[in-house]
Structures are given as C-alpha cells and as structure tokens.
Amino acid sequence: MKRRTFLQGTLAAGAAGMAVSAGLLTPRMVMAEGGGAFDSKSMEDALKTMAVTPEESADIKIKAPEIAENGAVVPVTVTSGVAGTTEISILVDGNPTPLAAMFILGEGAQPEVSTRIKMGKTANVVAIAKAGDKSYTAKQEVKVTIGGCGG
C-alpha cells in the first residue's frame, strides 16, 4: 500500500510540475480575491479599488509593536468591536503595495485577525473593518529599524 501512495504522490507532483513549466498554472491564478486592491501602488488607489471611505472608530483596535526590529516580520492583530463586521483589511501606507492582508469573515465569526506583515520603513499600519455598507478605520505608527521590503 505504501508503494501505491508513493507512486500516486510522485505522479501528482510530476503533473503539477509539468503544468507550471507549461505555463498552465501560475501563482497569480491561485491568489486570493481582491487582486486589484493588492496591486495598488498607493493608499488612495487601494481604498478606491476596495470601494471604501472609512471613518475613524475607537471600536477598531490594532495590536502591533511600537518598534519593529525587523520589518520582514511585524506581528499585527486587529480586533473589531463593530457589530456585524464581515471583512478586516490591513494596509501599510509606507509600503510599495499598501494592502498587506484582507480577511473575509464568515457569519458569526469573532472579528479578530492576526498575521505577520512586511514593512519597508516606519509607517502607519491602518486597519479597515467593513460592517454592512459602512467601513471603519484605525491606525497605529510602527517604527521599523531594518526594512523588510528591500530597504
């Protein structure tokens, strides 16, 4: 039975390798939704592509270090106290592509997300939470000592 499993795995890996080398499967094709916003080069373009005009809210909490020693791995946690939150996005206004993460939450999910982002330099980390047809935002400055985006 182990030989059969090994052969099946080898054939599957070979087929995937052939698809990649033939150009039939590219990393772009398996990217998450929101690709247009992830390609934006400025904060304004990202917000425009996401179709949001957020208002400041004390109900959005960002937990991030004040000083990040390495910009390549900056831990960020965002919690929304806004009822009915369906989406949380994290943007970095100093990055070449500001949208760092976008989370779509299922019904009844606790509106809290945690991830590690890459920051090129000291900048504001901006969290946007969507609830219904409104969006809310909060920001926090994170000082970066070693840039993670080639800086």
N, C-alpha and C positions, 0 to 999 in steps of 0.2 A: 504494500500500500504506500510506503514511503517513496518508493521509486516512481510511482504514478503521480504523486503530488509534486515531486521534484520536476518531472517532465512537464507537467501542466504549468508550473510556475516558470520554467525556462521558456516554454513556448509563448506564454503571455508576455514575458519581459521582451522576448525577441520581437513579437508583433508590435509592441509599444515602441520599441527602438526603431523598427522599420517605419512606423507611422511618423515618428518625429523626424527621422532623416529624410523622408519623402516630403516633408512639409505639410502633411495632413493633420498633424496635431502640433499646435504651438502653445506656449504658455499663455498667450493672450486669450486663447479660446476658452481656457478654464478659469479665467479671472472672475471674481465676484461681480455682481451687478454694480452699477454706479460708475462704470468705466470712464464716462465723460468727465465726471467731477474729479476722479483720481488723476486725470490727465491735465487738469487746470494748472496754470503756471503762477497764478496769483490768488490771494484770498478772495478778492472781489469776483473773479471768474468762477471760483469754486462755489461760492454762495449763489451766484447767478445760475450755474448749472444745476445745483441742488434745488433751486427754486424756493429759497428760504430768505426771509427777512426777520431774523431773530431779535427778540427783545431781552434785555438783561433780566435775570431772575436769581434770587437768593436761594431758590429751591434746587438749583443745579450745583453740585459740589464736585470739585476736582481735587484729587489727592495725587500730588506729584512732588518730587524733591525740589527744594528751593535752588539747590546747586547740584547739577548732574556732572559727575566726574568724567563720564564717558557718554558722549552724545549718541553713540551707536545703540545703546540700550537704556532708555529712560522709562521707568515704570510709571504708568498713569492709570488711575482708577477714577471713573466718573459715576456719580450716583445722581439720579433724578428724583426729586420729591414731587414732581408734577404728575397728577393722576392721569392715567391713560397714555403714558409715554410708549410710543411704538418704535422709535428709532433714536439712536445716540450716535453722533459723529464726533470725531476728534480731529482738529486741524492744528497746524503749527504755522504761524504767519511768517516765520523766517525761512522755511524750507523751500526748495525749488518747486516742489509739488506739495501744496499745503495740506490736502486731505490725507491724513495718516491712517484713519480707520473709520469704518461705517458699520454699525451693528443694527440689524433689524430684529426687533424683539417680538416674540410670539405673544398671543393674548394671555394675560395673567402672569407674564414673566416679571420678575423683580427687575426694575430699571437700574441695574448696576452692571458696569462692564469694566474689565481690567485687561490691560495689554502692555506691551513694551513698544515704544516708538523710537524712531531715529530722528535726531535733531542735528542740524548742521551748525547752529550757532545759538547764542542766547536769544530767546524769543518767547512770545506768549503762546501757551497751549490753550486752545479755545475748544470748549465743549458745546455742542448744539443738541438739544433734545426736542424731538417732534412729538406733539400730542394733539391729535385731531388735525385741524388745519392751521394750527399755530406752532411756532417754534421759539424756544427759549435758549439763552446762552449764558455762559460764564467763562472767565478767562483767568489764567494764572501765569505769571512770568517764571520761566525756568532758566537759570544761568548755566551755560554749558562751558566746561573748561577745555575739553577735547572734542572737536566737531565729529559727528558721525556721518555726515553727508559729503565726504571728501574734503572737509575743511580742517 
